[in-house]
């Protein structure tokens, strides 16, 4: 939940507790220190802790540890979301690449503190920018993620690479094949499939199904990345969930509403679906 405007510190309905025990909810770290903390604790919501912005530079290990311990005390697990804005993990400008690796390294160093189930990362590949030098981009990207993946592996934490501006599964397939690790996998962001790739989940999952670790769920109508509540756009959730059950897949599921109202509406909508079984921990 990234927008403060229009949020309400509501109490979850009792019927949501079975759902929320198997889901994660996006939560920027800065807001877990302020207005979102009580929403998550009071409603027993498990956070996907977002590390975007300047928090990795301005916050201390003590700040992160305080939030981590608070959730552990409540018996609430978490996932992490590495920073991505302005970063270039496969960048060909060496100064930009070095700055990217430094910031990502700071995020991965927090795995020891938060003990997440997974950490989600972005490839930051755009065909119109990187397509003419894809081999160089891919080589730099592999080098970036090999170092960071080793940190995650040492803590037995999965790294899930999310689709953003990529329009096909090709780059994820090349990266995951090259990394060749049981801890490296794919996070299907359903909203990005529609708004950025302008295609269907069916164009991604037959190819990347062996690597599927996680889902990011939100909705839109294919025109922009609105992060609407589930059911307020046109994504085929019924088809996706049915396919995953048929394939006996058990991905981690994260909801990514931008407003608190969108969270409650998404939970109500999910109650009408038969979800894939949760992963065993």
GUZA-176593 format. One record per residue (C-alpha): residue in one letter; x, y, z. Coordinates in Angstrom, 1 decimal. Layout:
N
a/X/Y/Z
...
***
This chain:
281
x/0.0/0.0/0.0
x/1.8/3.1/-1.2
x/-0.7/5.9/-1.1
x/-1.8/7.6/2.1
x/-4.7/9.4/0.6
x/-8.0/7.8/1.3
x/-6.6/5.1/3.6
x/-8.5/3.9/6.7
x/-7.1/2.0/9.6
x/-9.9/-0.6/9.5
x/-10.2/-3.9/11.3
x/-10.2/-6.9/9.1
x/-13.3/-9.1/9.1
x/-12.7/-12.4/11.0
x/-13.4/-14.2/7.7
x/-10.3/-12.6/6.2
x/-7.9/-14.2/8.8
x/-7.7/-17.5/7.0
x/-6.8/-15.6/3.8
x/-4.3/-13.2/5.3
x/-2.5/-16.0/7.0
x/-1.4/-17.3/3.6
x/-0.9/-14.0/1.9
x/1.6/-11.1/2.0
x/0.7/-7.4/1.6
x/3.0/-4.8/0.1
x/4.2/-2.3/2.7
x/6.9/0.4/2.1
x/9.3/0.3/5.0
x/9.0/4.0/5.7
x/5.3/3.6/6.3
x/5.7/0.6/8.5
x/7.5/3.0/10.8
x/4.4/5.3/10.8
x/0.8/4.8/9.7
x/0.9/1.2/8.4
x/2.4/-0.5/11.4
x/-0.8/-0.7/13.5
x/-2.9/-1.7/10.4
x/-0.6/-4.7/9.9
x/-0.2/-5.7/13.5
x/-3.9/-5.2/14.5
x/-5.1/-7.2/11.4
x/-2.3/-9.8/11.5
x/-1.2/-8.9/8.0
x/2.1/-10.3/6.7
x/4.2/-7.6/5.0
x/6.1/-7.6/1.8
x/8.6/-5.0/3.0
x/9.4/-2.5/0.2
x/12.8/-0.9/0.3
x/12.3/1.7/-2.4
x/13.4/5.3/-2.0
x/16.1/6.5/0.4
x/15.4/4.2/3.4
x/18.5/2.0/2.6
x/20.7/5.1/3.0
x/18.9/7.0/5.8
x/17.7/4.2/8.1
x/20.0/2.3/10.5
x/20.2/-1.4/11.1
x/18.5/-0.7/14.4
x/15.5/0.8/12.6
x/15.1/-2.3/10.4
x/15.7/-4.6/13.3
x/13.0/-3.0/15.4
x/10.4/-3.6/12.7
x/11.6/-7.1/12.0
x/11.4/-8.0/15.7
x/7.9/-6.6/16.1
x/6.6/-8.8/13.3
x/8.5/-11.9/14.6
x/7.1/-11.3/18.1
x/3.6/-11.5/16.6
x/4.4/-14.7/14.7
x/4.0/-12.9/11.3
x/6.2/-13.9/8.4
x/7.4/-11.5/5.7
x/8.8/-11.2/2.2
x/11.0/-8.4/0.9
x/10.9/-6.3/-2.2
x/14.3/-5.0/-3.3
x/14.5/-1.4/-4.7
x/14.2/-0.9/-8.4
x/13.5/2.7/-9.4
x/16.4/4.3/-11.3
x/18.5/1.1/-11.0
x/20.1/-0.8/-13.8
x/21.3/-4.4/-12.8
x/22.4/-5.0/-16.3
x/23.5/-1.5/-17.1
x/26.4/-0.8/-19.5
x/27.4/2.5/-17.8
x/29.9/1.3/-15.2
x/29.2/4.1/-12.7
x/25.4/3.5/-12.9
x/26.0/-0.3/-12.6
x/28.2/0.1/-9.6
x/25.7/2.4/-7.8
x/22.9/-0.2/-8.6
x/24.9/-3.0/-7.1
x/25.7/-1.0/-4.0
x/22.0/-0.3/-3.3
x/20.9/-3.8/-4.1
x/23.7/-5.1/-1.8
x/22.3/-3.0/1.0
x/18.9/-4.6/0.5
x/20.2/-8.1/0.5
x/22.2/-7.5/3.7
x/18.8/-7.0/5.4
x/17.9/-10.7/4.7
x/19.7/-11.6/7.9
x/17.5/-9.2/9.9
x/14.1/-9.9/8.4
x/14.5/-13.6/7.6
x/12.0/-13.3/4.7
x/10.4/-16.1/2.8
x/11.5/-14.5/-0.4
x/13.0/-11.3/-1.9
x/11.5/-10.0/-5.1
x/13.7/-8.2/-7.6
x/13.3/-6.5/-11.0
x/15.3/-7.1/-14.1
x/14.8/-3.5/-15.3
x/15.1/-4.6/-19.0
x/13.4/-2.5/-21.6
x/13.6/-3.8/-25.2
x/13.6/-0.3/-26.8
x/16.6/0.7/-24.6
x/18.6/-2.5/-24.2
x/17.5/-4.7/-27.2
x/20.4/-3.6/-29.4
x/23.0/-4.6/-26.8
x/21.1/-7.4/-25.1
x/24.1/-9.8/-24.8
x/26.1/-7.1/-22.9
x/23.1/-6.3/-20.7
x/22.5/-10.0/-19.9
x/26.2/-10.6/-19.0
x/26.2/-7.7/-16.6
x/22.8/-8.7/-15.2
x/24.0/-12.3/-14.5
x/27.1/-10.9/-12.7
x/25.0/-8.6/-10.6
x/22.6/-11.3/-9.5
x/25.1/-14.1/-9.0
x/26.7/-12.1/-6.2
x/23.3/-11.2/-4.6
x/21.9/-14.7/-5.1
x/24.8/-16.1/-3.1
x/23.8/-14.0/-0.1
x/20.2/-15.2/-0.4
x/21.3/-18.8/-0.8
x/23.4/-18.6/2.4
x/20.2/-17.8/4.3
x/18.0/-20.3/2.3
x/15.9/-17.4/0.9
x/14.4/-17.5/-2.6
x/15.0/-14.7/-5.1
x/11.9/-14.1/-7.3
x/12.5/-12.0/-10.5
x/9.4/-10.0/-11.3
x/8.2/-9.1/-14.8
x/7.8/-5.3/-15.3
x/8.5/-3.8/-18.7
x/9.6/-7.0/-20.4
x/7.1/-8.0/-23.0
x/7.9/-11.7/-23.1
x/9.4/-14.4/-20.8
x/12.6/-14.6/-22.9
x/14.9/-12.5/-20.7
x/13.7/-14.2/-17.5
x/14.3/-17.5/-19.1
x/17.8/-16.6/-20.2
x/18.7/-15.2/-16.7
x/17.2/-18.1/-14.7
x/18.8/-20.7/-17.0
x/22.2/-19.0/-16.5
x/21.8/-18.6/-12.8
x/20.8/-22.3/-12.5
x/19.9/-22.2/-8.8
x/17.0/-23.7/-6.9
x/16.8/-20.4/-5.1
x/16.3/-18.3/-8.3
x/12.7/-18.1/-9.7
x/10.0/-16.1/-11.2
x/7.4/-13.7/-9.8
x/4.4/-13.2/-12.1
x/3.1/-9.7/-11.7
x/-0.4/-10.0/-13.2
x/-1.0/-6.2/-13.5
x/2.3/-5.7/-15.4
x/1.4/-8.5/-17.8
x/-1.6/-6.4/-18.9
x/-0.4/-2.8/-18.6
x/3.2/-3.2/-19.9
x/3.5/-6.4/-21.8
x/0.0/-6.0/-23.2
x/-0.5/-9.8/-23.3
x/-1.8/-12.6/-21.1
x/-0.5/-14.7/-18.3
x/-0.7/-17.6/-20.7
x/2.2/-16.0/-22.7
x/4.4/-16.4/-19.6
x/3.5/-19.4/-17.4
x/3.9/-22.3/-19.8
x/7.5/-21.1/-20.4
x/8.4/-20.0/-16.8
x/6.2/-22.5/-14.9
x/9.2/-24.5/-13.7
x/10.6/-21.4/-12.0
x/7.3/-19.9/-10.6
x/7.9/-18.9/-7.0
x/5.5/-16.0/-6.4
x/2.5/-14.0/-7.6
x/1.9/-10.2/-7.3
x/-1.8/-9.6/-7.5
x/-3.5/-6.4/-8.5
x/-5.8/-5.4/-11.3
x/-6.2/-2.9/-14.2
x/-7.9/-2.6/-17.5
x/-4.8/-2.9/-19.6
x/-4.4/0.8/-20.1
x/-2.1/1.7/-17.1
x/-0.6/0.1/-14.0
x/-3.3/1.3/-11.6
x/-2.9/-1.3/-8.9
x/-6.6/-1.6/-8.5
x/-8.3/-4.0/-6.2
x/-8.9/-7.5/-7.6
x/-12.0/-7.5/-9.7
x/-12.0/-3.8/-10.5
x/-10.1/-4.4/-13.8
x/-10.2/-7.1/-16.4
x/-7.5/-9.6/-15.4
x/-8.5/-13.3/-15.7
x/-8.0/-14.4/-12.1
x/-10.3/-17.4/-12.3
x/-8.3/-18.7/-15.3
x/-5.0/-18.2/-13.6
x/-6.0/-19.8/-10.3
x/-7.6/-22.7/-12.1
x/-4.5/-23.3/-14.2
x/-2.2/-23.2/-11.1
x/-4.3/-25.7/-9.2
x/-4.3/-28.0/-12.3
x/-0.6/-27.7/-12.5
x/-0.3/-28.3/-8.7
x/1.7/-25.1/-8.2
x/2.0/-23.5/-4.8
x/3.3/-20.0/-5.3
x/3.7/-17.3/-2.6
x/1.0/-14.8/-3.1
x/1.4/-11.0/-2.5
x/-1.4/-8.5/-2.8
x/-0.2/-5.1/-4.1
x/-3.0/-2.5/-3.5
x/-2.0/1.1/-3.5
x/-4.7/2.1/-1.0
x/-6.0/0.4/2.1
x/-9.5/0.3/0.7
x/-8.1/-1.7/-2.2
x/-6.8/-4.3/0.3
x/-10.1/-5.0/1.9
x/-11.9/-5.1/-1.5
x/-9.2/-7.5/-2.8
x/-9.7/-9.8/0.1
x/-13.4/-9.8/-0.4
x/-12.9/-10.7/-4.1
x/-10.4/-13.4/-3.3
x/-13.0/-15.1/-1.1
x/-14.9/-16.0/-4.2
x/-12.0/-17.9/-5.7
x/-10.4/-21.3/-5.0
x/-6.8/-20.3/-4.6
x/-3.8/-22.5/-5.2
x/-2.6/-24.3/-2.1
x/-0.1/-22.2/-0.1
x/3.6/-23.3/-0.3
x/4.9/-25.4/2.5
x/7.4/-23.7/4.8
***
